[in-house]
Amino acid sequence: MMSRSYTNLLDLASGNFPVMGREKKRLPRVMTVPGVISELDDDQANSVTSDVPSSVVLDRVIIVANQLPVKAKRRPDNKGWSFSWDDDSLLLQLKDGLPEDMEVLYVGSLRVDVDSSEQDDVSQLLLDRFKCVPAFLPADILSKFYHGFCKQHLWPLFHYMLPFSASHGGRFDRSLWEAYVAANKIFSQRVIEILNPEDDYVWIHDYHLMVLPTFLRRRFNRLRMGFFLHSPFPSSEIYRTLPVREEILKALLNSDLIGFHTFDYARHFLSCCSRMLGLEYQSKRGYIGMEYYGRTVGIKIMPVGIHMGQIESILGLADKEWRVGELKQQFEGKTVLLGVDDMDVFKGVNLKLLAMEQMLMQHPKWRGKAVLVQIANPARGRGKDIEEIQDEIHTSCKRINENFSQPGYEPIVFVDRPVTVSERAVYYTIAECVVVTAVRDGMNLTPYEYIVCRQGVSGSESSSEFNGPKKSMLVVSEFIGCSPSLSGAIRVNPWNIDATAEAMHEAISMADSEKQLRHEKHYRYVSTHDVAYWSRSFFQDMERTCKDHFRRRCWGIGLSFGFRVVALDPNFRKLSIDAIVSAYSRSRNRAILLDYDGTVMPQTSINKTPSQEVLSIINMLCGDIKNVVFVVSGRGRESLGKWFSPCQKLGIAAEHGYFMRWPAEESWETCGQSNDSGWIQIAEPVMKLYTESTDGSYIEHKESALVWHHRDADPGFGSSQAKEMLDHLESVLANEPVAVKSGQFIVEVKPQGVSKGVVAEKILSAMAENGKQADFILCIGDDRSDEDMFEIIGNAMNSGVLSSSTSVFACTVGQKPSKAKYYLDDTSDVINMLDALAEASDSPSETTLFSLTDEAGS
């Protein structure tokens, strides 16, 4: 049943979306142990989290992909359907790497069109017999979703094809995006029908379902969910051209673990997150992760493998169905190079043909001997591009055969028909070399299959045909996912026809002993890094990434594809105004420490002068003789002193505490460990050097510090330069009394012993020494520098500066990971809270606020 939250999300994502169609009957939840799960009522169904422990004990994994791993066909009597497992499906094969006692369910679409009157029966049949849940997409949505957005926008873009014109790549069509969102929503509904969020894992596959994580995370905040992309992920320069680029990135980040075949693909994704969302990744003990609103999103790099058992069983079938001897006789005396590719614009088939032509021209000795057998699998997509590449390939084949054919010899054998897996395996067995010249491909398992087929199965006829040492050779494009794993292959740039031709010549001319060594190396890798190894590794990382899910408190915030989950410590909660006012009223000695920017002044405000409302509230707080009030800021003393001149009883700590002005005093105190500023003559030239070479960066001169800003520089280059500068400054300032620190888009050099934490410690110590030990502390801030204050206050009880009965309210602004135990949403919440405290304050009296300066100066 369509929930209200989903309808709103879809409406927001698409603007104006039509009604989805008739309501489907809800499938029963699948149980792994006896028990009953009651249907949720509407209020429960719309909840985004659940604190109720599940009755299901065993873990399950729900595999979600565009297509189910089943084959479907009409019964001969045309009454109903018959189904069988698709043994070639990766989704089915990956079960081998999952725990034996883990139940696996599948959600996906069928390759056939099932009439709406049969859909409920088909759903129940697939669930009962195959543990599959089909997602039936209406015809109009299916066409726009798969052939439209997936194949016209995502597939070309992820393979580096830009839509330069309406006739080349097409223009972005928002209705196709809306269909993509709608299709993902339908998939989410089918997942939710069988999902037990407390116990199940969800593993989503490929680019068809990249926004599905948002739909599921919006409903279940603590769901354990992974995503694996089987296609390339393009560089940020390419990906940034996609009009819905941020929506897709944010949706993917609602997963717990995101997997890629190669480091290049992962690096491109991380670069996009950095450039578009401002997120940085960290590598810790071999694991890559990104902090995203308190959640750590893991990044997994693991190329998929093949199913060894299936390939070996196919070789057994090949002996029966298509004997090796027949093909061997056909190509007797010939050296066979083999290509097996989909009919796709990115597979580089014509580049391979041109390279073969060039090899025959440059090395005439291979004329009459070398044969390129090119198997072309049927095209998965459709359109003018496919037709053009087919025409181009056929033209090249015809020309090459006309120029180089001899009686009983054609250099190109083009197999343009469906080829069974058994027949393909036989071609692998007799081929001296496999050539893959794809200009871009996510993985491509053809070389892996070839290596296993050349190894053969012990005792089979295909192996007996090739007694003796096993050998194989590979010429592979450097732009395919499996290339980094095949260190013994000859890697080529497929666009360089001459180099590819020479690589093909080298491969078939190489000594047998060298071919044998390369084959052995490849076979060791392929046989150990199979599909079970891949799925086991991914699932183990998903378990590790999700292990703390139920220990943390989670909130869902944001609308549409801006939705994300904030995961925080269970003790972290919103500050209650009633609770703090109550503690405030009971206390006798209060310390109130306020950050300025982002706390009482919005970060987005252009005019940074405090409002009359803020000044009035602070004056009322300062007027209560029980209060010691400080503004603790990174800003300079001149601006803070001018802005808060009406608040004479306010204490000010400027430049993170390097300068302090105590309440009711006019003079500023310098608090650094040393007044020596000779370090500036060393640090400033270094910063200028990096500023000149980093466009968009600048130096901020403070009285006590130098700050290098790179917020407006290129994100990748700016970050790299900041790390280099940090090392450089630490080296040249090693013997100077300064600290070099990096922050958010800054590198700062400041005197040692200066921080907001030191300010807090000094204020609390002065109060205690004056016989006014604080029994109430309010400390509010919004950024990393304020965390020092929170930490000092937290440790003050252990050091004896505070008593165990002190009411401590350390509060950060915004829901984010923090050492504070409380949060307020924004500056308006802060001002409302301070206003409530001001209302509860004693009226200003003639009594002068006790002075801390004597104690501080003594």
N, C-alpha and C positions, 0 to 999 in steps of 0.2 A: 504494500500500500504506500502511496506517495506521501511522505511526511511534509509538513508545512515548511520545515527548515530547508529541505531540498528544493522545494518549489521556489522559495525566496532566493536561494543561492543560484539556481539556474536563471531566474529572472534577472538577477543582478549581473550574471556573467554574459547574458546574451542581449539584454535590453528588452526585447519584446518577443516572447517565445510562445509558439502554439501549444495547445493542449496535447499531452503525450498520447492520448488514446485510451482504450478501455482498460479498466483496472483488472489486473491478473490475480488469479487465486494464489494465495500464499502457500508456499511449500512448507511441509513440516520440517522442523529442525532435525538434523541427523544426530542420533545419540551414539556415544561410544560405550556407555554403561547404562544399565537399566535406570530409568528415572523419568520424570515429567518436567517439561519446561512449559510454563503457562505463557500464553500469548500476552504481550505487554499491552496495557491500555494506552490511550493516546498520549497521556501526560508522560508516562514512562518512555514511550517510544520516541518522544521528542527530546529526551534527556541526552546531554552530551557526555555524560560519564556515569559510571555505575560503581557503587561501593559494596554491592552485594556479592559475596563469594559464590563462585559457580558450583553446581552440583556435578559437573563433568570433570573427571579426574585426569584422563589421558589427554596429552597434547594432540592437536590435529593441525594440519597445514592445508590451507585452501589455496590452490594454484589458480591464478586468474590470467587468462590470455585471450587474445582475439578469437582464437578457434580452439575448440575442444579436441583432445587427442583421440577422436573416434571417427570412423567412416560411416556414412549413412547412405542407404539406397532403398528405393521403393521395392516392396515385395512384388513378385511376379504377378500376383493377382490384383495388384494396385490397391490393396487394402492394408494400409499401415506401412511401417518402416522396419527394416532390419539394420542393426548396428553392430559394429565390431571395432576392436581397438586398432588405432593407427600405429603400428610398430615403429614407423619412421619418425614419430613425433618426439621432439625433445622433452616435452612435458611429461610424457609417459616414461621416458628413459631416466629422467632425473630422480625418479623414485628410488633407484638403486643406491643413491647416496644418503637417503634420509633414514632415520632410525627405524629399525624393523617393526617396532610396535606402534609407529606413528600412522595414524589414519590420514589418507590423502584424498581430498575432494577437489573437483575441477569445476571452474566456472568459465564459460566461453560460449561462442556462437557456433552454429553448425554451418557446414559448407553448402547445405541444401536449403531450399525454401520450404518451410513447413506451414501448412494452412493453419489459420488461427483456430479452427475448430479441432485441430489435432494437437495443439501445442501443450495443453494440460496433460494429456495422456503420454505424449512423448517425454515431457519433463519428468513425470513420475517413473516411467520406464528407465530413463537414463539414470535417475537418482538411485533407483533400487538395484539395478544391475551393474552400473558402471561408476556410481558415486559422482556423476556428472550433473551439473545444473546448467541447462542451456539458457543463453540470453537471446531472446528473439527480437531482432531489430526491425521495425517497420521499413518497408521497401524504400521510402523516400529518405529516411534517416540513414539507412545502410549505404545507399549510393553516395550520399554527400559525405558521410563519415569515412568510408573506406576508399572509394575511388576518388572522392573529392579531397577532403582535408589531409588524410593520411598519404595518399599517393600523389596528389598535386602540390601539396605544400610541404609536409614534414619529410617525406622520403627524399625528394630532390634536395631540399635544403640541408638535410643531415648528410647528404652525399656531395655537398659543396656546389650545388647548382642554384644559382641565383635567378630570380624571375626578372630578367633584364627588360623584358617587353611583354606585351599582352600575348604575342605569338610565341614567345620563348619562356616557358615556365608559368605564364599566366599571372594575373593580379590577385592580390589577397581578396578572398570572398568571405565576408563575415557570416553569411548563412552556412558556409561549410564549417566554420568554427563552432557555430551554434549546434550544428548536427553532431560534431565531435563531442561537445559537452553533453548533449542529450544522450548519445550512445554510451558515454562513460557513466552517466547517471543510471541508465538501465542496467549496466553491469553491476553498479554498486547495489542496486536494489536486489539483484539476484544473490550477491554475496551476503547481504544483510539477512536474507531469508534463512540462511543456514549457519550464520555466524554465531559462535559463542565467544564474545569479545574478551572474556577473562582467561580463556584457555587456548584459543586458536591463534595460529600464525597465518598471515596472509602474504603470499608471494606473488607479486604482479609482474607480468612480462611484457616488455617492448613498448615501442613508441605509440602504439594504438591506444594505450590506456594511461597516458602520462598525467591526466588530471584526476584519475580515479582515487589516488591517495587523499586528496582533499575531501571528496565526498565521504570516504570512510572515516577519516580522522575527525571530521566535523561531528559525526555521529558518536564515535567511540574514541575518547581522548587518549586512552592508554592501550589502544590496539597495537599489537606487535606486527609490524608490516615492513616488508622489503620490496624493492623494485630492481629489476635487472633490465638494462637496455641492450638489446642484441644488435643494434645498428651503430654506426659511428656517431659520436657527438662532435659537431663542428666547432671550429675555433670561434672565439667571441666575435670576431669581425663578421663572420658569416651569420652566426646565430642572432646577432643584434638586429638583423634586418627583419626578423619575424615580428609582426605587429603585436602578437600576444606572448612575447618572450618572457615577461615577468610573471604572467599568470602561470605559465608552464613551469618555470623554475620554482616558484613558491609552492605549486602543487606537488612537485617531486620532493621538496624539502619536508613535506608532511609524512614522508616515509622515514623509517628508522635507519634503513641501510639502502644505499643506492649502488648498484653494481655496474661495472663496465668491463669490456674485454681487455683493454689495454690502458697503460698509463697515459698515453696521448689523449684518449677520449676522456678520462677522468680529469686530466689537467685542463682540458678545454672547458669542462663543466665547472670546475673550481674557479677558473678565470672568469667565466660568466657570472658566477655568484659574487665574486669580488667586485667586478666592474659595475654590475647592475644593482646588486643588493647590498654592497658594502660588507660582505661576509668574508672572513679569513679562515683558513683551515690550519690545523695543527697536526703534526705527525708525532705520535707518542708510542714508543715500543713497537714500531712497525705498523701501527694502525693509523689511518687518516680519518680525521673527524672535523666537523664544523659545529661550533656552538650556534644554535638557532633558538633564541628565546628560552634558554635554559635547557633545551634538549640537545644532545649530541647526535648529529646525523652522521652515521658512518659512511665511508666511501670504500667500496670493495673493488679491487682490481684482480680479475681472475678470468682468463680466457676459457671458454667452454671446450669440452672435448667430445669425442665420439663414444658410442657404445660398442665396446670391443666384442662382446658376445654376439650382438646383432650382425656386425660385419663378418665375423667368423661363420655365423650360421648362413649368411648370404653366400659366402664362398662355397659352402657345402651345397647350397641350392644351385649355384652356378655350374657345378660339375654335372648336375643332372639336366638342367634346363638348357644350358647353352655351353657346349663343351669348348674348352680353351683351344683344343686342337683345330677347330674350324676356323677361328679367327687367326690362329697361328699360321695356318695354311694360306689364308687369304693374304697375309702380310709377310709371307716367307721371303727372306732375303732383304727385308725392309727394316728400317729403324723407325719405330713409331713414337711420335710425340703426341700427347693427348691433351685436349682441353675439354672440360665439362663445365658449362656455364648456363645460367638462366639467360633467356633472351631479354637483356636489360641494357639500357644505355650506359650503365656504370661498369659493366663487366669487361669492357675493353676487348671484345671479341675481334673487331676489325683491326685493332692495333696489333693483335696477335697474328692475324693473317698477313698484315703488311710486314711484320718482322720475319715471318716465314719466307715471304717473297724476297726480302732483303738478304736473308741467309743463303737462299738458293742462288742469288745473283753474286754474292761475295764469295761463296764457297761452292763452286760448280761440282765438286766431287760428290755432293749430296744429292744432286739431281738424279733421279731414278732410284734413290735409296731412302731418303728421308720422307716420311709421310706425316702430315698433321691431321689427326682425326679430331674433329671438333663436334662434340655433342651439344646441341642447343636444347635445353629444357624449355617447355612452353612458358611464354611470358605470363607473369602474375598480374601485371598492370595492363593498361590499354591506352591508346591514344596515338597522336601523330608521331611522337618521338619514337615509339616502338616500331611503327611502320617504316620510318626513315632509316632506322638502324638495320632493320631486316633487309631493306633494299640495298643498303650499302654493303652488307655482308655478302649477300648473294652476288652482287656485282664483282666484289673482290675475289670470291671463290671462282667465278667464271673466268676472270682475267688470268689469275695465277695458273689455273689448270690449262687454259689455252696456251699459255706461254711456255709451260714447263712439262706438260704431259708427254709421255712416251708410250709405245705399245705396252699395255699391261701395267701402266703406272700413271697415277694421278697424285700430285703432291698434296692436294686438299681433299679429304673425305669429310663432307659436311652431313652430319646426321641430324636432320631437321624433323624429328618425330619423337613421340614419347618413347623413352627407353626404360625398361624395367631395371630395378636395382640389381638383379642378377646379371643382366647383360652389361650394365655399367661396371660391375665388379670384374667381369672378364676382360673388358677393355683396360681396366687398371692393371690387371695381371700381365698383359702382354706389352704394356707401354714402357718404353725405355726412359721416358721423361714426361712429367706432367708440367704444363705451362699455365700459369694463372696471371693474367695481365689486367685484372680489374683496376680501374682508376680510383675506385673507392669501394670498400666492402667492409661491413662490420666485423666479420670473422672469416668465413669461407673455410669449410671443413673438407673440401675436395682433396687438398694435399694429405690430410690425416688419413682419409679413407684409402688413398692410393698407397701410402706407406704400409698400412696393415694388409692390404691386398697383395702387395709385392712380397710381404713376409710369408703370406699363405697360412694355411692351417695344417698342422702336422698330420701326415697320413692321408691327406686328401689328394685327389687327382691333380688339382691345380698346382699343388706344391710339388708333386712328383714330376710335373712337366718341367720344373725349374730346379732340379737337384743341384746341390752345391751352395756356395755363398749367396746370400740375398743381397740385392743391390737395387738402388733407385736413385733418381735425380729429380730435383725440383728447380724450376725457374718461377719465382713468385714476385709479384708486384710488392713494392715496399709500402703501398698504401692499403694493404689488407690487414685485418686484425691478427691473423695467424703468423704473419711475417716475423715478428720479434721472437716467436717461440721456435722457429725453424732456423737455427744458426748454421746448419749445413747447407741450406738452400742458396742458390744464386739469386740475390735480390736485384730487382731492376726497377727503373723508372719507366713505366709502360709507354709514356709519351715519347721516350727516346727510342725510336725504331731501330737505329743502328746498334745501340747498346743491347737492346733486347735480342736482336738477331745474333750478335756475338755471344750472348749468354746461352742461347739455344745451341749454338755451335759448340761452345765449351762444354755444355752439359752432356751432349751425346758423343763428344770426342774424348771425354775424360777416361782415364784408366779405370779398369774394373775394380782394382783394389781401393782406389779413392771413392768410387761410388759405393762400395761395400761399407767403408768406414762411415760415410755420411748417412747411409741407410741405417746402420746400427745405432748411431747417435739419435736419429729421428725416432726410430722405433722405440727406444728406451723411454723417450719423453712421451710419445703419443700413448703408449700402452699403460703408463703410470698416471698420466694426467687425463683420464677419461671423464666421461660425463658424470659418473658417480663421484669422482674426486672433486669436480667442480661444484656439484650441488651440495655435497657434504661440507665443503669449505665455506660456501655462502651461508648455509643454514647455521653452522656453528658461529659464524660472525654475527648473524642476526640474533641468535640467542644471547651472545655476549653483549651486544648493543642494547638489547631490551631488558636486561636482567634487573634494572632498577625501576622499571615502569611503575610497579605497584607500591613503591616506597615513597614516591614523590606526589605532590599535589599538582593537579593540572587544571588549567583554565583554557577554554577556547575563546579567542578574541578575533575580531576582524570580520569583514563582510566579503562575500563572493570569493574570488581566488586569493584575496588578501588574508583569508582565514589561516590562523596558525595556533598551535597549542603552546602555552607557556607552562613549562614544568619547573616547579620550585620545591624547596625543602618543605617537608610537612609542617614545620613550625612557623613558616612564613605566612603572614596573614595581613589583611588590610587593617590599618589603624582605626580603631573605633573612637570617634570623638567623645562619646559618653564616657568611655573607659579612661581616656587620658584626662578629661576634665575632672573626673572623680579623683584620680590620683593627684592631679594638680592642686585641687582644693584642699586635700589632706596634708600636703607637704609644707615644709617651712623654709627649706633652702633649695633653690632651684637653679639649675644651669640650662640655658637654652642656647644651642649652637646652630646657626642657620647658614647654609650655603646660599649663594646669591643667584648666579645664572642657572636656569633650569629648575630652581627651587622656589624662590619668590618672584623670579623674573623669567617668563617663557623664553626658551632658546630661540624661538622664531621671531621674537619681537625686535624690530629695528631700533626703536628708541629704548635704550637700556636704563634710562632714568627711572627710579622707583616712583610708583604712583602715590598720590596723597593717601589713598587707602592703606597702602603698605606702611608708609611713614607713621600714620596715625596708630595702626595696630602695634608697631614696634615701640612707639612712644608709650602706649598704654602698658605694654609688657615691662618696659624699662622703669616705668613709674612705680611698679610694685617693689617694695624694699626687699621682698623675699627672692627676687629674681636677679640673676646675672645673665645678661643677654649679649651674645657676640654674633656678628656676621663674619664668617670665615670664608674667604674667597681667594681665587687665583688672580683677581684683578689688582691693578696698581693702587697704591695708597692715595694718590692724588684724586682719582675719580671717586673712589669709595668715600674719602673724607668729604668731598664736595657734595655728593649725593645725600649722605646721611648727616650733614651738618645740623639739621633740625633736631636730631636725636642725640642730645648731649650726654645722656647716660648710657649710650650704646657702646659696647666694646667692638673694635674692628681688628681683624687679622687679615692683612693684605699680602698678596703674592704667596699664598699658601702658608702664611705665618712668618715670613721673613721680617715683616714689619708688623708690630702690634701696638695698638693704642687702647689702653685700658679705660673702662667706664669713667666718665667725668674728668678725663685728662685730655690735654691738647697735644702733648708731645708724643712722638712715635719712638718705640723701642726697637732696636735691631736685634734679631734673635738668632742669627746664623752663628755657627761655630767659629767663623773667621770673617773678618772684614776685608781680607786680601782679595782684590779684584783683578790681580795680574793674570788670572786664568782666561779672562776675556780676550786678551791679546793673542792667546793660543787658539781658543775655540772659534772666535769669529772668522778668521781667515779660512778655517776648514769648512765652516757653514757656508761662507760665500762661494767657495769652490763648488760645493754641491748645488747651491742655488743657481749658479750660472749654467750648470749642465742639466738642471731639472726644471723644465718649463712648467710654470704654475706654482712653484714653491716660493716661499719668502721667509725672512727672518724677523721675528718680533723681539724688540729690545725691551726688557724689563729692567728695573733698577737692580734687581738681584739675580736675574737669570737671562739666558738667551734661549729662545724657542724657535725651532725650524718647523714650519708648517708645510705639509704637502697634500692637503685635502683637495686642492684644485689641480694637482698634477695627474698624469696618467696613473691609474691605480696600481698596475703591475710594476711600472718603472719607479713610481714614487715609493712604493713599499720596499723595493729592492735597494733603492738609494738610501732609504732610512736605515735599513739593516747595515749597509756598508758604512754609513756615517756613524752609526752607533759604535761599531768596532773601531773605526778610525779615532773618534773622540775619546773612547775609553783608553786607547793606546797612548795618545798624546797627553791626556790629562791624568794619567795613572798616579802621578805624584802631587796632584793638586787637591786642595780641600773642597772638592765638588763632587756631585753625583750626576751621572749621565743616565737618563731614563727615556724610554720610548712610551708613547701613549697613542691615543686614537688620532692618527694622521699628524703626529708631532714627534720630534726628538728634542728633549729639554736638557739643558745644563744649568744646574742651580747649586748653591752652597750645600754642603753636607749638613745633616741635622735639621733640615727644613721640610716640614710636612704638616698637613692638617692634623695628623695624629699627635704630633708634638704639641701643637696648639691646644688640643683637647686635654692632653695630660697636664700641661702647664696651668690651665684654668682650674681644673679639678684639684690639683695639688695646692694651688694658692688658696682655694676655698677651704680645704681641709686644714691647712696651716693657720688659717685665720679663725679657726674654731667654727667654721660654717660648712661642715661636710655636707655635700649635696645629698639630699634624699629624693630628689626628682631630677631626671636628666632627659631633655628632649634634644635629639641631634638629627637634623634632616639634611640630606644632600642627594645629588642625582648622578654623580659620575665616579670614575675610578679613584680620584683623589680623596673623595669623601669616605671611601672604604677604610682608609687609615684611621679616621675618627671612630668609625664603628668598631674597628678591631681594638683600639685602645680602650674604649669604653667597656667593651666586653671583658677585657683583661683587668680592668681597674678594681673589680671586686676581689680578685685573687691577690692583688698587690696591697690591699688594705686602704687604698685611696677612697673607695666606696664601701659602704656596709652592705651586707647581704640583703637588707630590707629596702635598699634603694629602688625606686621605680624607674626603670630605664626604658626609654622609648627611642631606640635607634631606627630611623625610618628612611627608606629610599623612595625616590620619586619614579614611579613606573614599575610595572610588574616585571622584574628581571632578577637573575641570580645576584645575591648580595649577602654581605655579612650582617646586614641589618635584619631584624626579625619582623619588621613591619614595612608596609608600603602604602603610599597614597598615589592615586592615578596620575595627577598632574598638578601644576602650580595653583590652579583654582581650588583644588582640594586642600592644598597646603595653606593657602590664605584663609579659607573657611575654618580650618582647624585652629590656626593662630588667632583668628577673630574670636572663636569660642573661648580660648584660653584668656584672651584679653578681657572678655566680658566677665570671666570668673575671677579676674585679678582684683586685689584690694585697690581702693582709690589712692591716687598719689597723695602722700602726706608731706609734711614739712621735714620729716626725717631724711637725712641725706643717705643715699645708697652707700653702704660700707665700701671702703676703698681697698682694692687688692694691690695697689701699686706699691705700698710700703713693703708688703711681704714679698712681692715679685722682685722688687729692686734690692732687697736686703741680701 
